Amino acid sequence: MLQYRRAAPSAFAAVVRAVLVLLSGALAFTLGAMGVVAIRMARKVVRPAARENDTRIVAFDTQAQTIGLSRTADTELPGRYGLFTTGSEDYIKLGSVLSQSDTEVRRKLLTHVGPDARIWRDAAFSGWYFSRPEELHLPFTPELIGSALGPCPAWLFPAGESTTWVVQVHGRGAARAECLRAVPVFHAAGITSLVVSYRNDGEAPHSRSGTYSLGATEWRDVDAAVGFARRHGAQRIVVMGWSMGGAIALQLALNSAHRDLIVGVILDSPVVDWRVVLDYQAAQVGLPAPVTKLAIAALGAEWGTVLTGASAPIPFRRLDIVSRAAELRQPVLILHSDQDGFVPSDASHALQAARPDLVELEVFTEARHTKLWNYDQERWSRRILAWLRERGLTDEQ
């Protein structure tokens, strides 16, 4: 009888198995690394962070009162801006561009800096311009707005006996001072301004998790401010939101218990759909699309809260106002730059296209994120005033 031997594995088969093992290991490593990066991205989205330095001071001329800055897409633009610094000055106002090279922009100083000043080179470029309410030279009072989490600080700028108020909401990682640029515009229109804070912004109380919900819960603190305005005589309320404050303002317009008082919404560089923003920002830093999708999935899922520290999943569908455009009832004015550089204007365009009967879009070019006032103050102010007048919301003297 013939006997058969089992053939020994060929060298080729051994090589194939080795390659498969290596590929499996590489795939597992890649997926693991992608997961780590995605969770880091998700955490960064919801966790308040300190201001990041994005500008380098390369020269000071205290005699001529000029400053040299590293050239960036922000520092090279015309207009008036601010600069957060460290040392003997913590905030400096910047004027017009005097000259520029491939690497440096020289600007006029609008804050006097003395010859003995000691300022570190790393700084943060800002569109706030005004850093304190006193700089507006308008009467104001500090207020505390009672919210479910505790008292939220606010500034109240009365405009005579006005019964039309504007409630202003700052953006992510910012503070009330971001909104000060708009106060004189509303004051000139006879509109009282209430500039508010909200949970986890560094001024208002912290929530238990201490994380942002990207507008999904913050609007409740602003709703408390609308209630405050109502109790103090407001009969018509305009809500203005900057950046993430735009997302908060839109949630307020859709959900507020005081919707009957809200007669309009003004948005500067707003977040209208967070998924569009996160896709854009991830692409700007070179993250692969699968990483971004995983990060968004983690942010929007219950399992992701364990990894991000958020108190609840982010309701991205509820925060997508383009898909909810049919629910809008108040007229909306959007001011957005197509060269925003941080929050793309795509969703603003889409919202205007979805509700042309209610939404007006003033498109800027070149201006950067929340720096439209800085870039062209006259146009920015004129457009807002015209919109207010068209709706009979001004009480100009």
Helices and strands as residue ranges (DSSP letters): H 11-46, E 55-61, E 66-70, E 81-84, E 91-100, E 104-109, E 122-126, G 133-136, E 141-147, E 150-157, E 164-169, G 176-182, H 183-188, E 192-196, H 218-231, E 236-242, H 244-255, E 262-268, H 274-284, H 289-299, H 302-308, H 316-319, G 325-327, E 332-337, H 346-354, E 359-364, H 372-375, H 377-390
